[in-house]
Amino acid sequence: MLDLSSPTKSPRTPLRSRPRSASIVKVEEIGDSSLEEVLDRSAYVNVNAGWVNAKGAWLIHIVLILVGKIIIDTMPGMTQQVSWTLVNLIYLALSYLMFHWVTGIPFDNDLHSGAYDELTLWEQIDDGAQYTPAKKWLFCVPIALFLASTHYTNYNPWLFAMNITALVFVLIPKLPQLHRQRIHFLPEDVSGMATPVTPSFPSSGATTPTESPVNTPFP
């Protein structure tokens, strides 16, 4: 006998979802502040960052800038506007590469058990302390060179735009707010809320009634 009074409803398949792609920019904090890491960093003197406080270390920046200016001026057909712009851009590029791009220490890394592998030279200076005399000096030198190059280029708007752009890229990583912070563009990992897709339904709209079992009495 067929029982059509209460057809069985098949449960609907829940909505499937796929993870949404990650955001374009991701800020990640690196480095470990555990007691073990602190002990590894303080076990030996970090000679990779200690030279910035040595005698004559501040003066070497002025000497290198003047030597570079003299060498560039010896090129045939060089003008003062182009010369000062090249000096400023080259110094800022080398400063960014040295203080904010290269990580770790080039020698005696095993003495610190890799505690500095993820830190840049700027983050290693003075054990990461902010507003120290060395960091103030390294912060002011690019600004002073930018002002000099802007003055000797007669405030040319195109050269000014190039110089100020390079200066911003060098000064931003020096800010305390970005200490041990890494900015990743288009990260590969996925995160965020799930984005719903088209739900899947049964192949037919109506359910097929089932035949209820007939109770047959036994003799």
N, C-alpha and C positions, 0 to 999 in steps of 0.2 A: 504494500500500500504506500502511496506517495503522500507525504506530508507537506502541503503547500502553505500551511497557515503561517509558519514562521521560518522563512528562508534564512539560511545561515549566511551571515555577512562576513566576507573575508576581510581581514584587517588590512588597512591601507599601508602601503610601504612608506616609511618615513622619508622625509626629504633628505636627499643626499647633499653633501656640502663639500666644497673644496677650499683649502686654505688660501686666503688672500695674500698676494705678494707683499713683501716687506716694504717699508717706506723707502724713499729715495736716499735719505740721509740718516745715518745711525751713529750715535755718539756712544763710545764704549770706554769705560775706565780700565786702565791696565795697571799692572804692578800689584804686589802683595804687601800689605802693611802688617803682616803677622810678625810675631816675635822672632821667629826663625829667620825671616828675610832681613829684619833689622840687624840681627846678630851677624848674618853673612856679610852685610854691607859694612859693618863697623869692625870686622875682623882685621882688615888691613886698610891702609890708606889708599884711596882711589886716586892714583896718579893721573888718570885720564881727565879728571875734572879739577884736580888740585892746582894745576898750573895757572888757572885764571886769577888766583890770589897771590901768585909769586911776584917778586920784585921785577918791575919792567914789563909785566904782562899787559898792563893797560896801555903803556906807551907804544907797544908794538903795533897796535891798531892804527895809530896816527902815522907811524913810520911806513907801514904797508900802503896806506892810502896815498901818502906823498910819493913813494916810489912808483906806485902804479900810475899816478898822474904824470910823473916825469916820463915814464916809458911810453904812455899813450900820446903825449905831446910830441914825441920824436917822430911819429908817423907822418909821412908826407900828406899835405892837404888837410891836416886835422885842425878843426876849429875849436874854440873854447867851449862853445855850447855842446858840441858832440863829445868833446873830451870829458867834461864834467858829468855828462849823462852816462857815458860808459864807465867812468870810475864809480859812480853811485850804483849802477846796476850790477856791475861785477862784484863790488863789495857786498851788496845785499844778497846776491845769489850764493856767493861763497859762505856768507854768514848763515843763511838758511840751511844750506847743505851741511855745514859743520855742526851747528847747534840744534837743529830741529828735524833733520832728516835721518842721519846715521844714528843707529841705536847700538847699545852695548859698549864694550871697551875692547880695543884692538889687541891688548896684551894682558897677561896675567889674569885672564878671565876665570880660570879654575880656582884662583885664590878666594873668590867671592861666591863660588858655587852657582854662577849664572844669575846672581841677584840683579845685575844691571842689564840683562839681555834685552829687555823691553823698554828701557829708559833711554831717552836722548841725552846728549851732553848737557843741554840746558836743565833738564830734570835731575841730573846728577850733581850739578854745581851746588856747593854748600849743603849737601844732603837734602836737596829739595826745598830748603828754606826760601821764603819770598822776601823781597825788598832788602836784600843784602847789598853792600856796597858794590860788589862785583856785578851783580845783576842790574843794578841801577846804571852803572857805567856802560854795560853792554846794551842797555835800553836807550841810552842817550846818544851814543855814537851814531847809529843810523839816522836819528832825527837831525843831529847837527850836520851830517853829510848831506842829507836831503835839503836842508835849508841853504847850505852853501851852493849845491848844484842848482837849486831853483833861482838863486840870486845871479849866478854867473851865466845862466842860460837866458837871462833877461825876461824871465817869467813867460817863456814860450808856452802856450797852452798845450800843445801836443807833447812836448818834452815833460811838462809838469804832470800831465796825466800818466805818462809812463813811470815817472819817478814816484808819484804818490801811490800808484797801484803796487809797485814793488815794495814800498815801505810798509804798506798795510799788511801784505803777505808775510813780512818778516816780524812785525810787531805783534800780530794777533797770537801766534804761538807762545809769546813771552808773557801773556796775561796770566795771572794766578788762577782765573776761572777755568783755564784750559790745561792746568797742570795734570799730567797723566791722563789726559783725555785724547781719544783717537776718533776722528771723524771719518766714517766710511760712506762712500757713495755707491748706491746700488748694491747693497749687501746681498749675498747669495741665500742666506737663511730666510725662512718664511715665518711670518708672525701676523698677529692681528685677528680680527673676527672672521668667521667663516662666511663665505659668500654662497648663498643658496643657488642651486641650479634647478633645471627642470625636473619636477618630481616624476617618479615612475609609477604607473598605474597598472592594474591588471589588464590582460590582453583583451578581455571582453567586458562590456559594460554591466550586464546582468549576471547574477550568480546562478549557477545550475543547481536546481533543487536536488537534494539527496533523498534516496529511498530509505524510509525508516524501516528498521527490522521488524518482521512480523513474528509475534510470539506464538509459537506452535506448541500446543500442550502435548506433553508426553503421555502415552497411554499408561 
